[in-house]
Amino acid sequence: MSRNPGTASPTPPRSMALIGTLGGIAMMSGLLVATTFQLTRERILQNRREALERAVFKVLPEATGRRSFFLNEEGLQALPDDALGQASLYAGYDDSGALTGVAIEGSARGYQDVVKVLYGYSLERECITGMTVLQSSETPGLGDRVETDPAFQANFECLDARLNPESTALVHEIVTVKHGKKTDSWQIDAISGATVTSTAVGRALQQSASEILPLLHRYEAALYENTAEERTSP
Amino acid sequence: MMKDPRAPEALSWSVFTQGIWRDNPVFVMLLGLCPALAVSNTASNALAMGLATTFVLLCSGVLVSLLRKVIPKQVRIASYIIVIATFVTIVDYAIQAISLELYKALGAFIQLIVVNCIILGRAEAYASKNHVINAFVNALGMGVGFTFAMLCLGVVREVLGSGTLFGVSLFGPDFQPWAVFVLPPGGFFILAFWLFLFAVLKKRKQVRMAGRQPKSETEKEVARAT
């Protein structure tokens, strides 16, 4: 085609018109998105809270109430009830106010993306008593079975997570072994066909447990303080 | 006779049905295959993806059609993308508000509706040249066609791959699911079967029409799709 201005199509619109149109559309877009964000924000936060709440009571089945705590090197602080997102662990209590267990998050890289799990830990028995997946994009039908497979879930009836006498590290590292090769109570029997995800769950538990449990045992007294008040029921 | 490509089309029944059967986005035009293959592993994911896409198609079709006289053609694609991205973000928030489970299942594919060529294709080829009512009806037809195609894939994959339909177990606990069908390869297998079926149907129709119409349907369809 000729680039000769004499035969060219009608003169292009001035840049200002183009910028104005794009700017106008972008502003309208921003307005719509911001409105939707405002309208759905409460609901989305509520959904997230409920999902986490469900997970906490799933790994701590005996609990009827829970409190959130923030744990670091300095100690264990109770958090207000609405601070569910910032908590590093959740303590579950039964009707009489006795501690039934602690729910802790862990994460490790899986087959597709990071697998985030929540596990229940019993201070009394020093073992992991339940595990549920908070976030994963593992292969449907294979990797996502770590959440539903009854045989795999049976690993977490009482998975050994004892600390050494000085309470500085786990006596036995939590490891995932090949399907059918489990011999010890600190081993996780992998799902055949979903070894990568099973291993990721094991690593998530090992990393989180070896980091959090020594601290938790050092500051566990805070878990028993004024348990009667400020508890939330499911 | 050549029709002026910018001339608006009169509203007719075929404006709606075009997307459902004759120009079905997935089975005939082979557009939007990425989400069609990726999130059709269960019937409910397929349905949700279909509805989300339909919503974006409708809203962006209407808005693009309303703005068709305002948008200079030099910046039209950029404008369409902004419009589409806006509605995709709205759907994204809406799904999070409706159900986090569903949001987890659909994953990144909600955001990727932005680059679904069905939507940009409709905005460019139809909504930007037609009256807003036509654009709405056409987008609705395309959305229904896409949802229909998603369900065709999703139902078969879920029944074979998990032995369930919309999460309800069909064959009892003894059924050994054919897991490959919920995995990515299963998507390709099932899509191939449906494409085969559609090709056979089209061929038969062509044979029937051959006596009446000298010009082949395929040529016209190829011209339309490209």
Chai-1 contact restraints between the chains, C-beta under 6 A:
chainA,res_idxA,chainB,res_idxB,connection_type,confidence,min_distance_angstrom,max_distance_angstrom,comment,restraint_id
A,P13,B,P72,contact,1.0,0.0,6.0,A-B,restraint_1
A,L18,B,P72,contact,1.0,0.0,6.0,A-B,restraint_2
A,L18,B,Q74,contact,1.0,0.0,6.0,A-B,restraint_3
A,L18,B,V75,contact,1.0,0.0,6.0,A-B,restraint_4
A,T21,B,I71,contact,1.0,0.0,6.0,A-B,restraint_5
A,L22,B,V75,contact,1.0,0.0,6.0,A-B,restraint_6
A,I25,B,S79,contact,1.0,0.0,6.0,A-B,restraint_7
A,I25,B,I82,contact,1.0,0.0,6.0,A-B,restraint_8
A,A26,B,I82,contact,1.0,0.0,6.0,A-B,restraint_9
A,S29,B,I82,contact,1.0,0.0,6.0,A-B,restraint_10
A,S29,B,T86,contact,1.0,0.0,6.0,A-B,restraint_11
A,L32,B,T86,contact,1.0,0.0,6.0,A-B,restraint_12
A,V33,B,T86,contact,1.0,0.0,6.0,A-B,restraint_13
A,V33,B,T89,contact,1.0,0.0,6.0,A-B,restraint_14
A,T36,B,I90,contact,1.0,0.0,6.0,A-B,restraint_15
A,T36,B,Y93,contact,1.0,0.0,6.0,A-B,restraint_16
A,T40,B,Y93,contact,1.0,0.0,6.0,A-B,restraint_17
A,T40,B,A97,contact,1.0,0.0,6.0,A-B,restraint_18
A,R43,B,A97,contact,1.0,0.0,6.0,A-B,restraint_19
A,I44,B,Q96,contact,1.0,0.0,6.0,A-B,restraint_20
A,I44,B,A97,contact,1.0,0.0,6.0,A-B,restraint_21
A,N47,B,L100,contact,1.0,0.0,6.0,A-B,restraint_22
A,A51,B,L100,contact,1.0,0.0,6.0,A-B,restraint_23
A,S137,B,G107,contact,1.0,0.0,6.0,A-B,restraint_24
A,P140,B,N41,contact,1.0,0.0,6.0,A-B,restraint_25
A,P140,B,V182,contact,1.0,0.0,6.0,A-B,restraint_26
A,G141,B,A179,contact,1.0,0.0,6.0,A-B,restraint_27
A,G141,B,V182,contact,1.0,0.0,6.0,A-B,restraint_28
